[in-house]
Amino acid sequence: MNDPTLSPVHVVGGGLAGCEAAWQLARRGVPVVLHEMRPLRATPAHVTAGLAELVCSNSFRSDDADYNAVGVLHAEMRRCDSLILAMGDAHRVPAGGALAVDREAFSRGVQEALAGHPFVEVVREEIAGLPNPAWDSVIVATGPLTSAPLAEAVRSLTGEDSLAFFDAIAPIVHKETIDFDKAWFQSRYDKGDGADYINCAMERDQYEAFVDALLAADKIAFHEWEKDTPYFDGCLPIEVMAERGRDTLAFGPMKPVGLTDPRNPGRRPFAVVQLRQDNALGTLYNMVGFQTKLKHGEQVRIFRTIPGLERAEFARLGGLHRNTFLNGPKVLDGTLRVRVEPRLRFAGQITGCEGYVESAAVGLMAGRFAAAERLGQPPVPPPETTALGAILRHITGGADAATYQPMNVNFGLFPPIDARNERGRPLKGKERKQALAKRALRDIGGWR
């Protein structure tokens, strides 16, 4: 039952994260005011006024909870009474092993569930700036297309730039799939710890073939609403750099200076691809300077020609798109509150998660944290061994703040598991993924 003395929690944004946060609050008897600016103010990407509109794909990706991290996240969210997963299941369409939905029926189902809940009030208005200071608990879930006035207000509050240019994302590789018979650890001129980067060397002919492949590869076309947003000169796509001159990359992110290939100690390689640790666990490595607009299949094909990466598996491929997101590791605390103004929480893609399900998952956690506070209870984060906990940790401190970029859930974000097969060897491949999945689904039980 709702306690009539409880003041409402305000949720700004009626996308997947905002709707999930509102649902989690209401299911715990906490009144919610959900603010959505559409249809009073449109966005360049939305076409309806419906809550939880899916603006791109209709797929929530793999539903495999045995071997796929997003499938594990689906399973955890189902166990945590997720509205988004419940409506996804109710309106699913054939998609093999994936969870795909009838987008119109899905949006309608989410909207009807919230509008029909006695503890939810949906208000159609734009919050053009920081939320009313009289609101003591607010969840901002405005997504990657946050309106300019609110984005500017958030930027002023946090001191962090919310991106107003194309967000260029470099691929991230699972460390265990790198061939260290060819790659080696070393920092340029042995600075820092002397071994802060993984290095993959190229000879001249390999480099030339690599540049040819970049120039000929298929690129992803910009959306119409992205075309007027300029590149950020500090992180140009590698194919754009290659277009500016064949040796541009060799004098830029692939310069070989200060490095010594231990296989050829007296000879400098022509070019070197460097990978930098991307998470505190040391399981993921970022390809330095490799932001790109290449199609995903082309990225896999071309980047696997790099010596040492022939069998690389990617936790995230590169991308380039208009985006607005916070530097979560600097700005947010462990329960998604803004450090400099704790009455504000953030949820969804604006926190730097990537994907429909991940956005809803962060909304789920934000809603539960806010509900606990309103009910006088301490907000308890999910275990880091779960998919929910792994996402939360990445957003709020597990990632390197200096290179923080949006990311989908993947097993590289999970703490390593100390398990061995019947031959006494460490688990790898599908066995390791299955063990991580089982541990996650076991550990979510107590938290939910």
N, C-alpha and C positions, 0 to 999 in steps of 0.2 A: 504493500500500500504506500501511496505517496504521503509524505509528511508535509502538511500544509504550511509548516514554518520554514521549509527549505526554499531559498531563493533559487531561481533557475540558473543553469549553466548555459551560456550562449555559445553556439557553434556557428562559425562564419564559413559558409560554403556548402552547397548541396551536392557535391560530387560523391564519389565512393567513400572517401575517408570521412567527410562530414556526416554523411548518412549513417555510416557504421558507428561513429562516435555518439551520435544522437541516440541510436538504438541501444547501445550499451548503457548509457545513462538512464534512459527511460525504463529499461528492464530492471534497473536497480531502484526504481522509485524516485529518481531525481528528475525534477521538471527541466525541460529543455526548450530553448528558443532557437530554432534553426533558421539562419538568415541566408537567403539565396537571391542574388541580384537579377537573375533571369526571370521573367522576360523583360523586366524594366530596362535592363542593360544587357546587350548581347555580347558574346565573345566571338573572335574570328573563327573558332573551331566548332562551337556548338550549333546545332540546327533546331533544337527543341527547347522548351522551357521545363522539361521533365527533370526531376531529381535523378541523380546517378546515371546520367546519360553517358553512354560509351561513345567517345568521339572518334576512335580509330577502329581497331579490331574488335570483333565480338568474342574473342577467345581469352579465357583466363589461364591458358597454357596447360601444361601437363597435369593430369589428375592422379598420377602414379605416386602413391605415398610410400612405396617400397624403395625406389631408386632415384627419385627426382625431388629436389629441394622445394620446388613450388608445390608439388603434390603433397609433400609433408606439411607445408604451410596451409594448404586447403584443409587437410585433416585436422590440424590444430584449431583452425578457425571454426570448423564445424563443431568441434567439441566445446568451443567457447561461445556458442550461441550466436554466431555471426549472421546478421541479416543479409549481407552481400552473398555469402555462400549459400544460405537457404534459398534466396531468390534465384541464384545461379542454378542450383539443383532443380528448382521448380520449373525453370524455363530453359532447360538445356536443349541443345539441338545436336544431331549426330556430328561427331568430330574425332572419331577414333579414340585415342587415349587421352585426348584433351577435354577440358570443360569449356564448351562454347555455348553461347546463349542467344535466344531471340532478343535482340537488343531493345526493341520497343516494349515487349512484354516484361522484360526484366526491369526496365526503368519504371514502368507503370506499377509493377508489383512492389518495388521499394517505396515508391511515393505513396501508394495506398496503405502500406504497413505503417509508415510514419504518420501520415495524416490521420489515420484511424486510431492512433495510440493516444490515450487520455493525457499522457504526460508530455506530449510533443506539440509545440506550436510552430508552424511554418510561416515565416514572415518574408514576403518578397520585397527586398530592399537592398540597396548597395551600401556596404560599410566602406565609405570613402576616406580611409585614414585609420588610425589606431582605434580600436573599439572603445566605446564609452567608458570613461574611467570609473563610473559607478558600477560597472559590471566586474565583480570580483573574481569570476572564473570564466575564462574564454578559451575556446579551442579554435584556432585559425586553420582552416583546411581548404584553402583557396586554390591549390593546385599550381601547375606550371604556367598557367595563364592568368595569374593574379593581376587584378586591375592596377593600373599605374599609380593612382593615389595611395592605395594600400601598400603597394610594393615600396614606394618612396618613404612612407611612414615607417615601415619595418626597417628599411635600410638606415634611416636616421636613428632609430632606436638602438639597433644592434651594432652599428658601426661596420657591418659587413655588407659588401655589395651583393644585392640580389641581381642576377645577371640580366642585363638589358641588351644583350648581344647574343650571337650564336654560341651555345654551350658546346665546346668541342671536347669530346670524350675519347680517351685513349683505351685500347683493349687491355684487359687484365688476364693474366695467364695463371693457371694452377702450377705452383712451383714443382710439384711432384712429376709433372709431365715434361719438364725441361731436360734435355740431354746434357749432362755435365761431363760427358766425354768430350764435348765440343765447347760448352759454355764454361765460364769461370767467374768467381767473385773477385771484384776489385773496384775501388774508387779511383777516379782520375787523380793522378799524381799521389795516390795512396792517402788522400785526405780523409778526414773523419776517422772511422775505424779501419780504413784501408780496404774494406771489403763490403761496402754498403750496396753495391750494384751487382747484378748478374750481367755478364757481357757476352755477346754473340758476334764474332768477327766475320767480316766479308772481304774477300779479295775483289779486285777490280771487275773481273768478269761477272762475279756474282752480284755485285752492286749494280752494274749496268743492266743486267737482266731484271733485277728488282725494280729499277726505275722504269724500264720499258713496261713491265707488268702494271705498275701504278698508273702510268699514263694511258694505257689501253683499257683499264678496268672499268666496269660499269659502276656509275655513281647513283646514289639515291637523289631523286629530284626534290627540290624544296616544295613544301606546301605553299599555296598562294599567299597565306597569311604570314609566312616566314620571309618572303622575298625582300621586304624592305628593311630587314634587320641586318646590320653590317657584321662582317667577321670581326672577331677580337684579334688584333694583330699579334698579341702575345702567344696565341696558340692556333696558328694557321693549320688547316688540314695538310697532311703530308703530301697528298697529291697536288695541292695548290703550290706548295713549296717546290715540288718536282717540276711543275710547269714553268717555274721562274728560272730554271737552269738545271742542267743535268747534275751538276756537282753541288747544288744548293744543300741537299740533305747531308752530303759528306762534310760540309763546312758548318752544318747546323746540328740537329739532334743526333746525327750519326758520326760526328767527328771522332777520330780515333786517338786524339792527342792524350797523353798522360796515362796510356794503358799499354800493358804488355801481355800478349797472348802467351801463356806458359808453354804452349806447344811449339811456338816460334819465338823464343825470347829475344833474339837479336833483330827481329824484323817487325816493323809496325804494320798492322793490317790496313787496308785501304779505308774501311768504314767499320763502325761498331754499333750494333743495336744494344742499348742499355735497358735493363728492367730494374725498377726500384720497388722495394717492399711497400705493399699497399695496405696491409692490416697488421695489427699488433701481434697476431698469431704467427706471422711469417709464412702463411700458406698461399698468399696471393701476391703477384708481382705485376706492376704497371709498366707497359711499354712506353718509355719516356719519349715524349714528343710525337707520338703516333696517333694523335687525334685524326679522324678521317670521316669522309662522307661516302666511302666505298660501300657497296652492298655487302651484306654480311657474308654471303657465300664467297665473294671475291676476297674479302679479308682473310678468311680461313685459308683459302687456296694460296694467296700470295704470301701471307705471313709465315706459312709453313715451309716456304722456300728459304727462310733465314736459318743458317746453320745453328743447330741446337734446338730449334723449335719445330722440327719436322713432325713431331707427334704431339705438339702442344694442344692442350684443351683450354678453352677460354671460359672464364667465369663471366666475362662481359666483353662484347665486341665494341668497336669504336662507333661513334655517332656524332651528329652535329645537328642541333635544333635549337629553336628559341626556348628558353627555359628560365624560370625564376625559382631559385631555391636558396635556402640558408646554408651556411657552413655549420652544420649541426654540431660537430665535435667542439667548436668554439662557442657556439651560441646557446646550446640546449643542455639542460641537466639530464640526469638519468631517468627522469619521468616526463621528458619532453617539454619541460617548462623553460621559458626564456630566463636566462640567469639574471639579467638586469631588470626584469619585470615578471616575477613569478606568477602573477595572475593570468598570464598568457601562456597557453600551450600551442604547439604546432603539430599538425598531423598531415599525412598524405605526402604527395610528391614535393611539396614545398620544403619538406625536411631533407630531401635528397635521396629518397627511395625511388625506385623505378618500377613501373608496372601497375596494372589494375589491382592485383591481389595484394601486393606489397603496400600500396596506398591504403587500401581498406584495412589491412592488418595494423598499420600504424594508427589509423583512426580507432580501431578496436582497443588498442592499448591506451591511447589518450583518453577515450571515453571511460574506461575502467579506472584509470588513475584519477581523473576528475571526480568520478562518482565516489571513490573511496574518500577523497578529501572532503567532499560535501557531506558525507555521512560520518565524518569524524574518525576515519580509519587511516592508517598509513598506506600509501600506495606501494604495492609490492611488484617490482618488475618480474617478468617471467624468467625462468632459468636460461642462462646463456647457451645451454645445450639444445634448446628448442629453436625452431625456425623463427618464432616471434622474438625470442631473446637475442638471437644472432642478429636480426635486423636492428633491434633497438640498440644493441651494443655498437654496431657499425655506425649508426647515426649519431650516437651520443658520446663517442670517444674511442671506439675500436679502430676507426679509420684514421689515416694521417690527415690532419686538418689542412696541411699545406697543399695537398693534392686531392682533396675531397671532391668526389663527383658522384652523381646518381648511379645506383646499382640495383640490379635485381637480386633476389635471394638466391644463394647458391651454397653448396656444401663447403666452399672455401671460407665462408664466414663462421662456420661452426668450429668450436674448439676441437682439436684432434682427439681421436679416440684411441686408447691403448688396448687394442684387441689383436689377437692372432688367429690364424686359421689352424686346421688340424695338423699341419706340418710345422707349426710353431713360427710361421713367418708373419710379419705385419700385414694386415689386411690392405688390399689395394683394389682399385676399380670398383666393380659392382658390389663386391663383398664389403668394402669400406663404406660405400654409400648406404647399403642396407643396414649396416651396424649403426651409422649415424642417424638414420631414419628411425630405427627402433628405439634408440636412446631418446630421441626428441619426443616421440609419441608417448613414451613411458613418463618422461619428466614433465610433460605439459599437464598430466593428470592432477597433480597436487595444486598447481597454480590456478587452474580453471575453476 
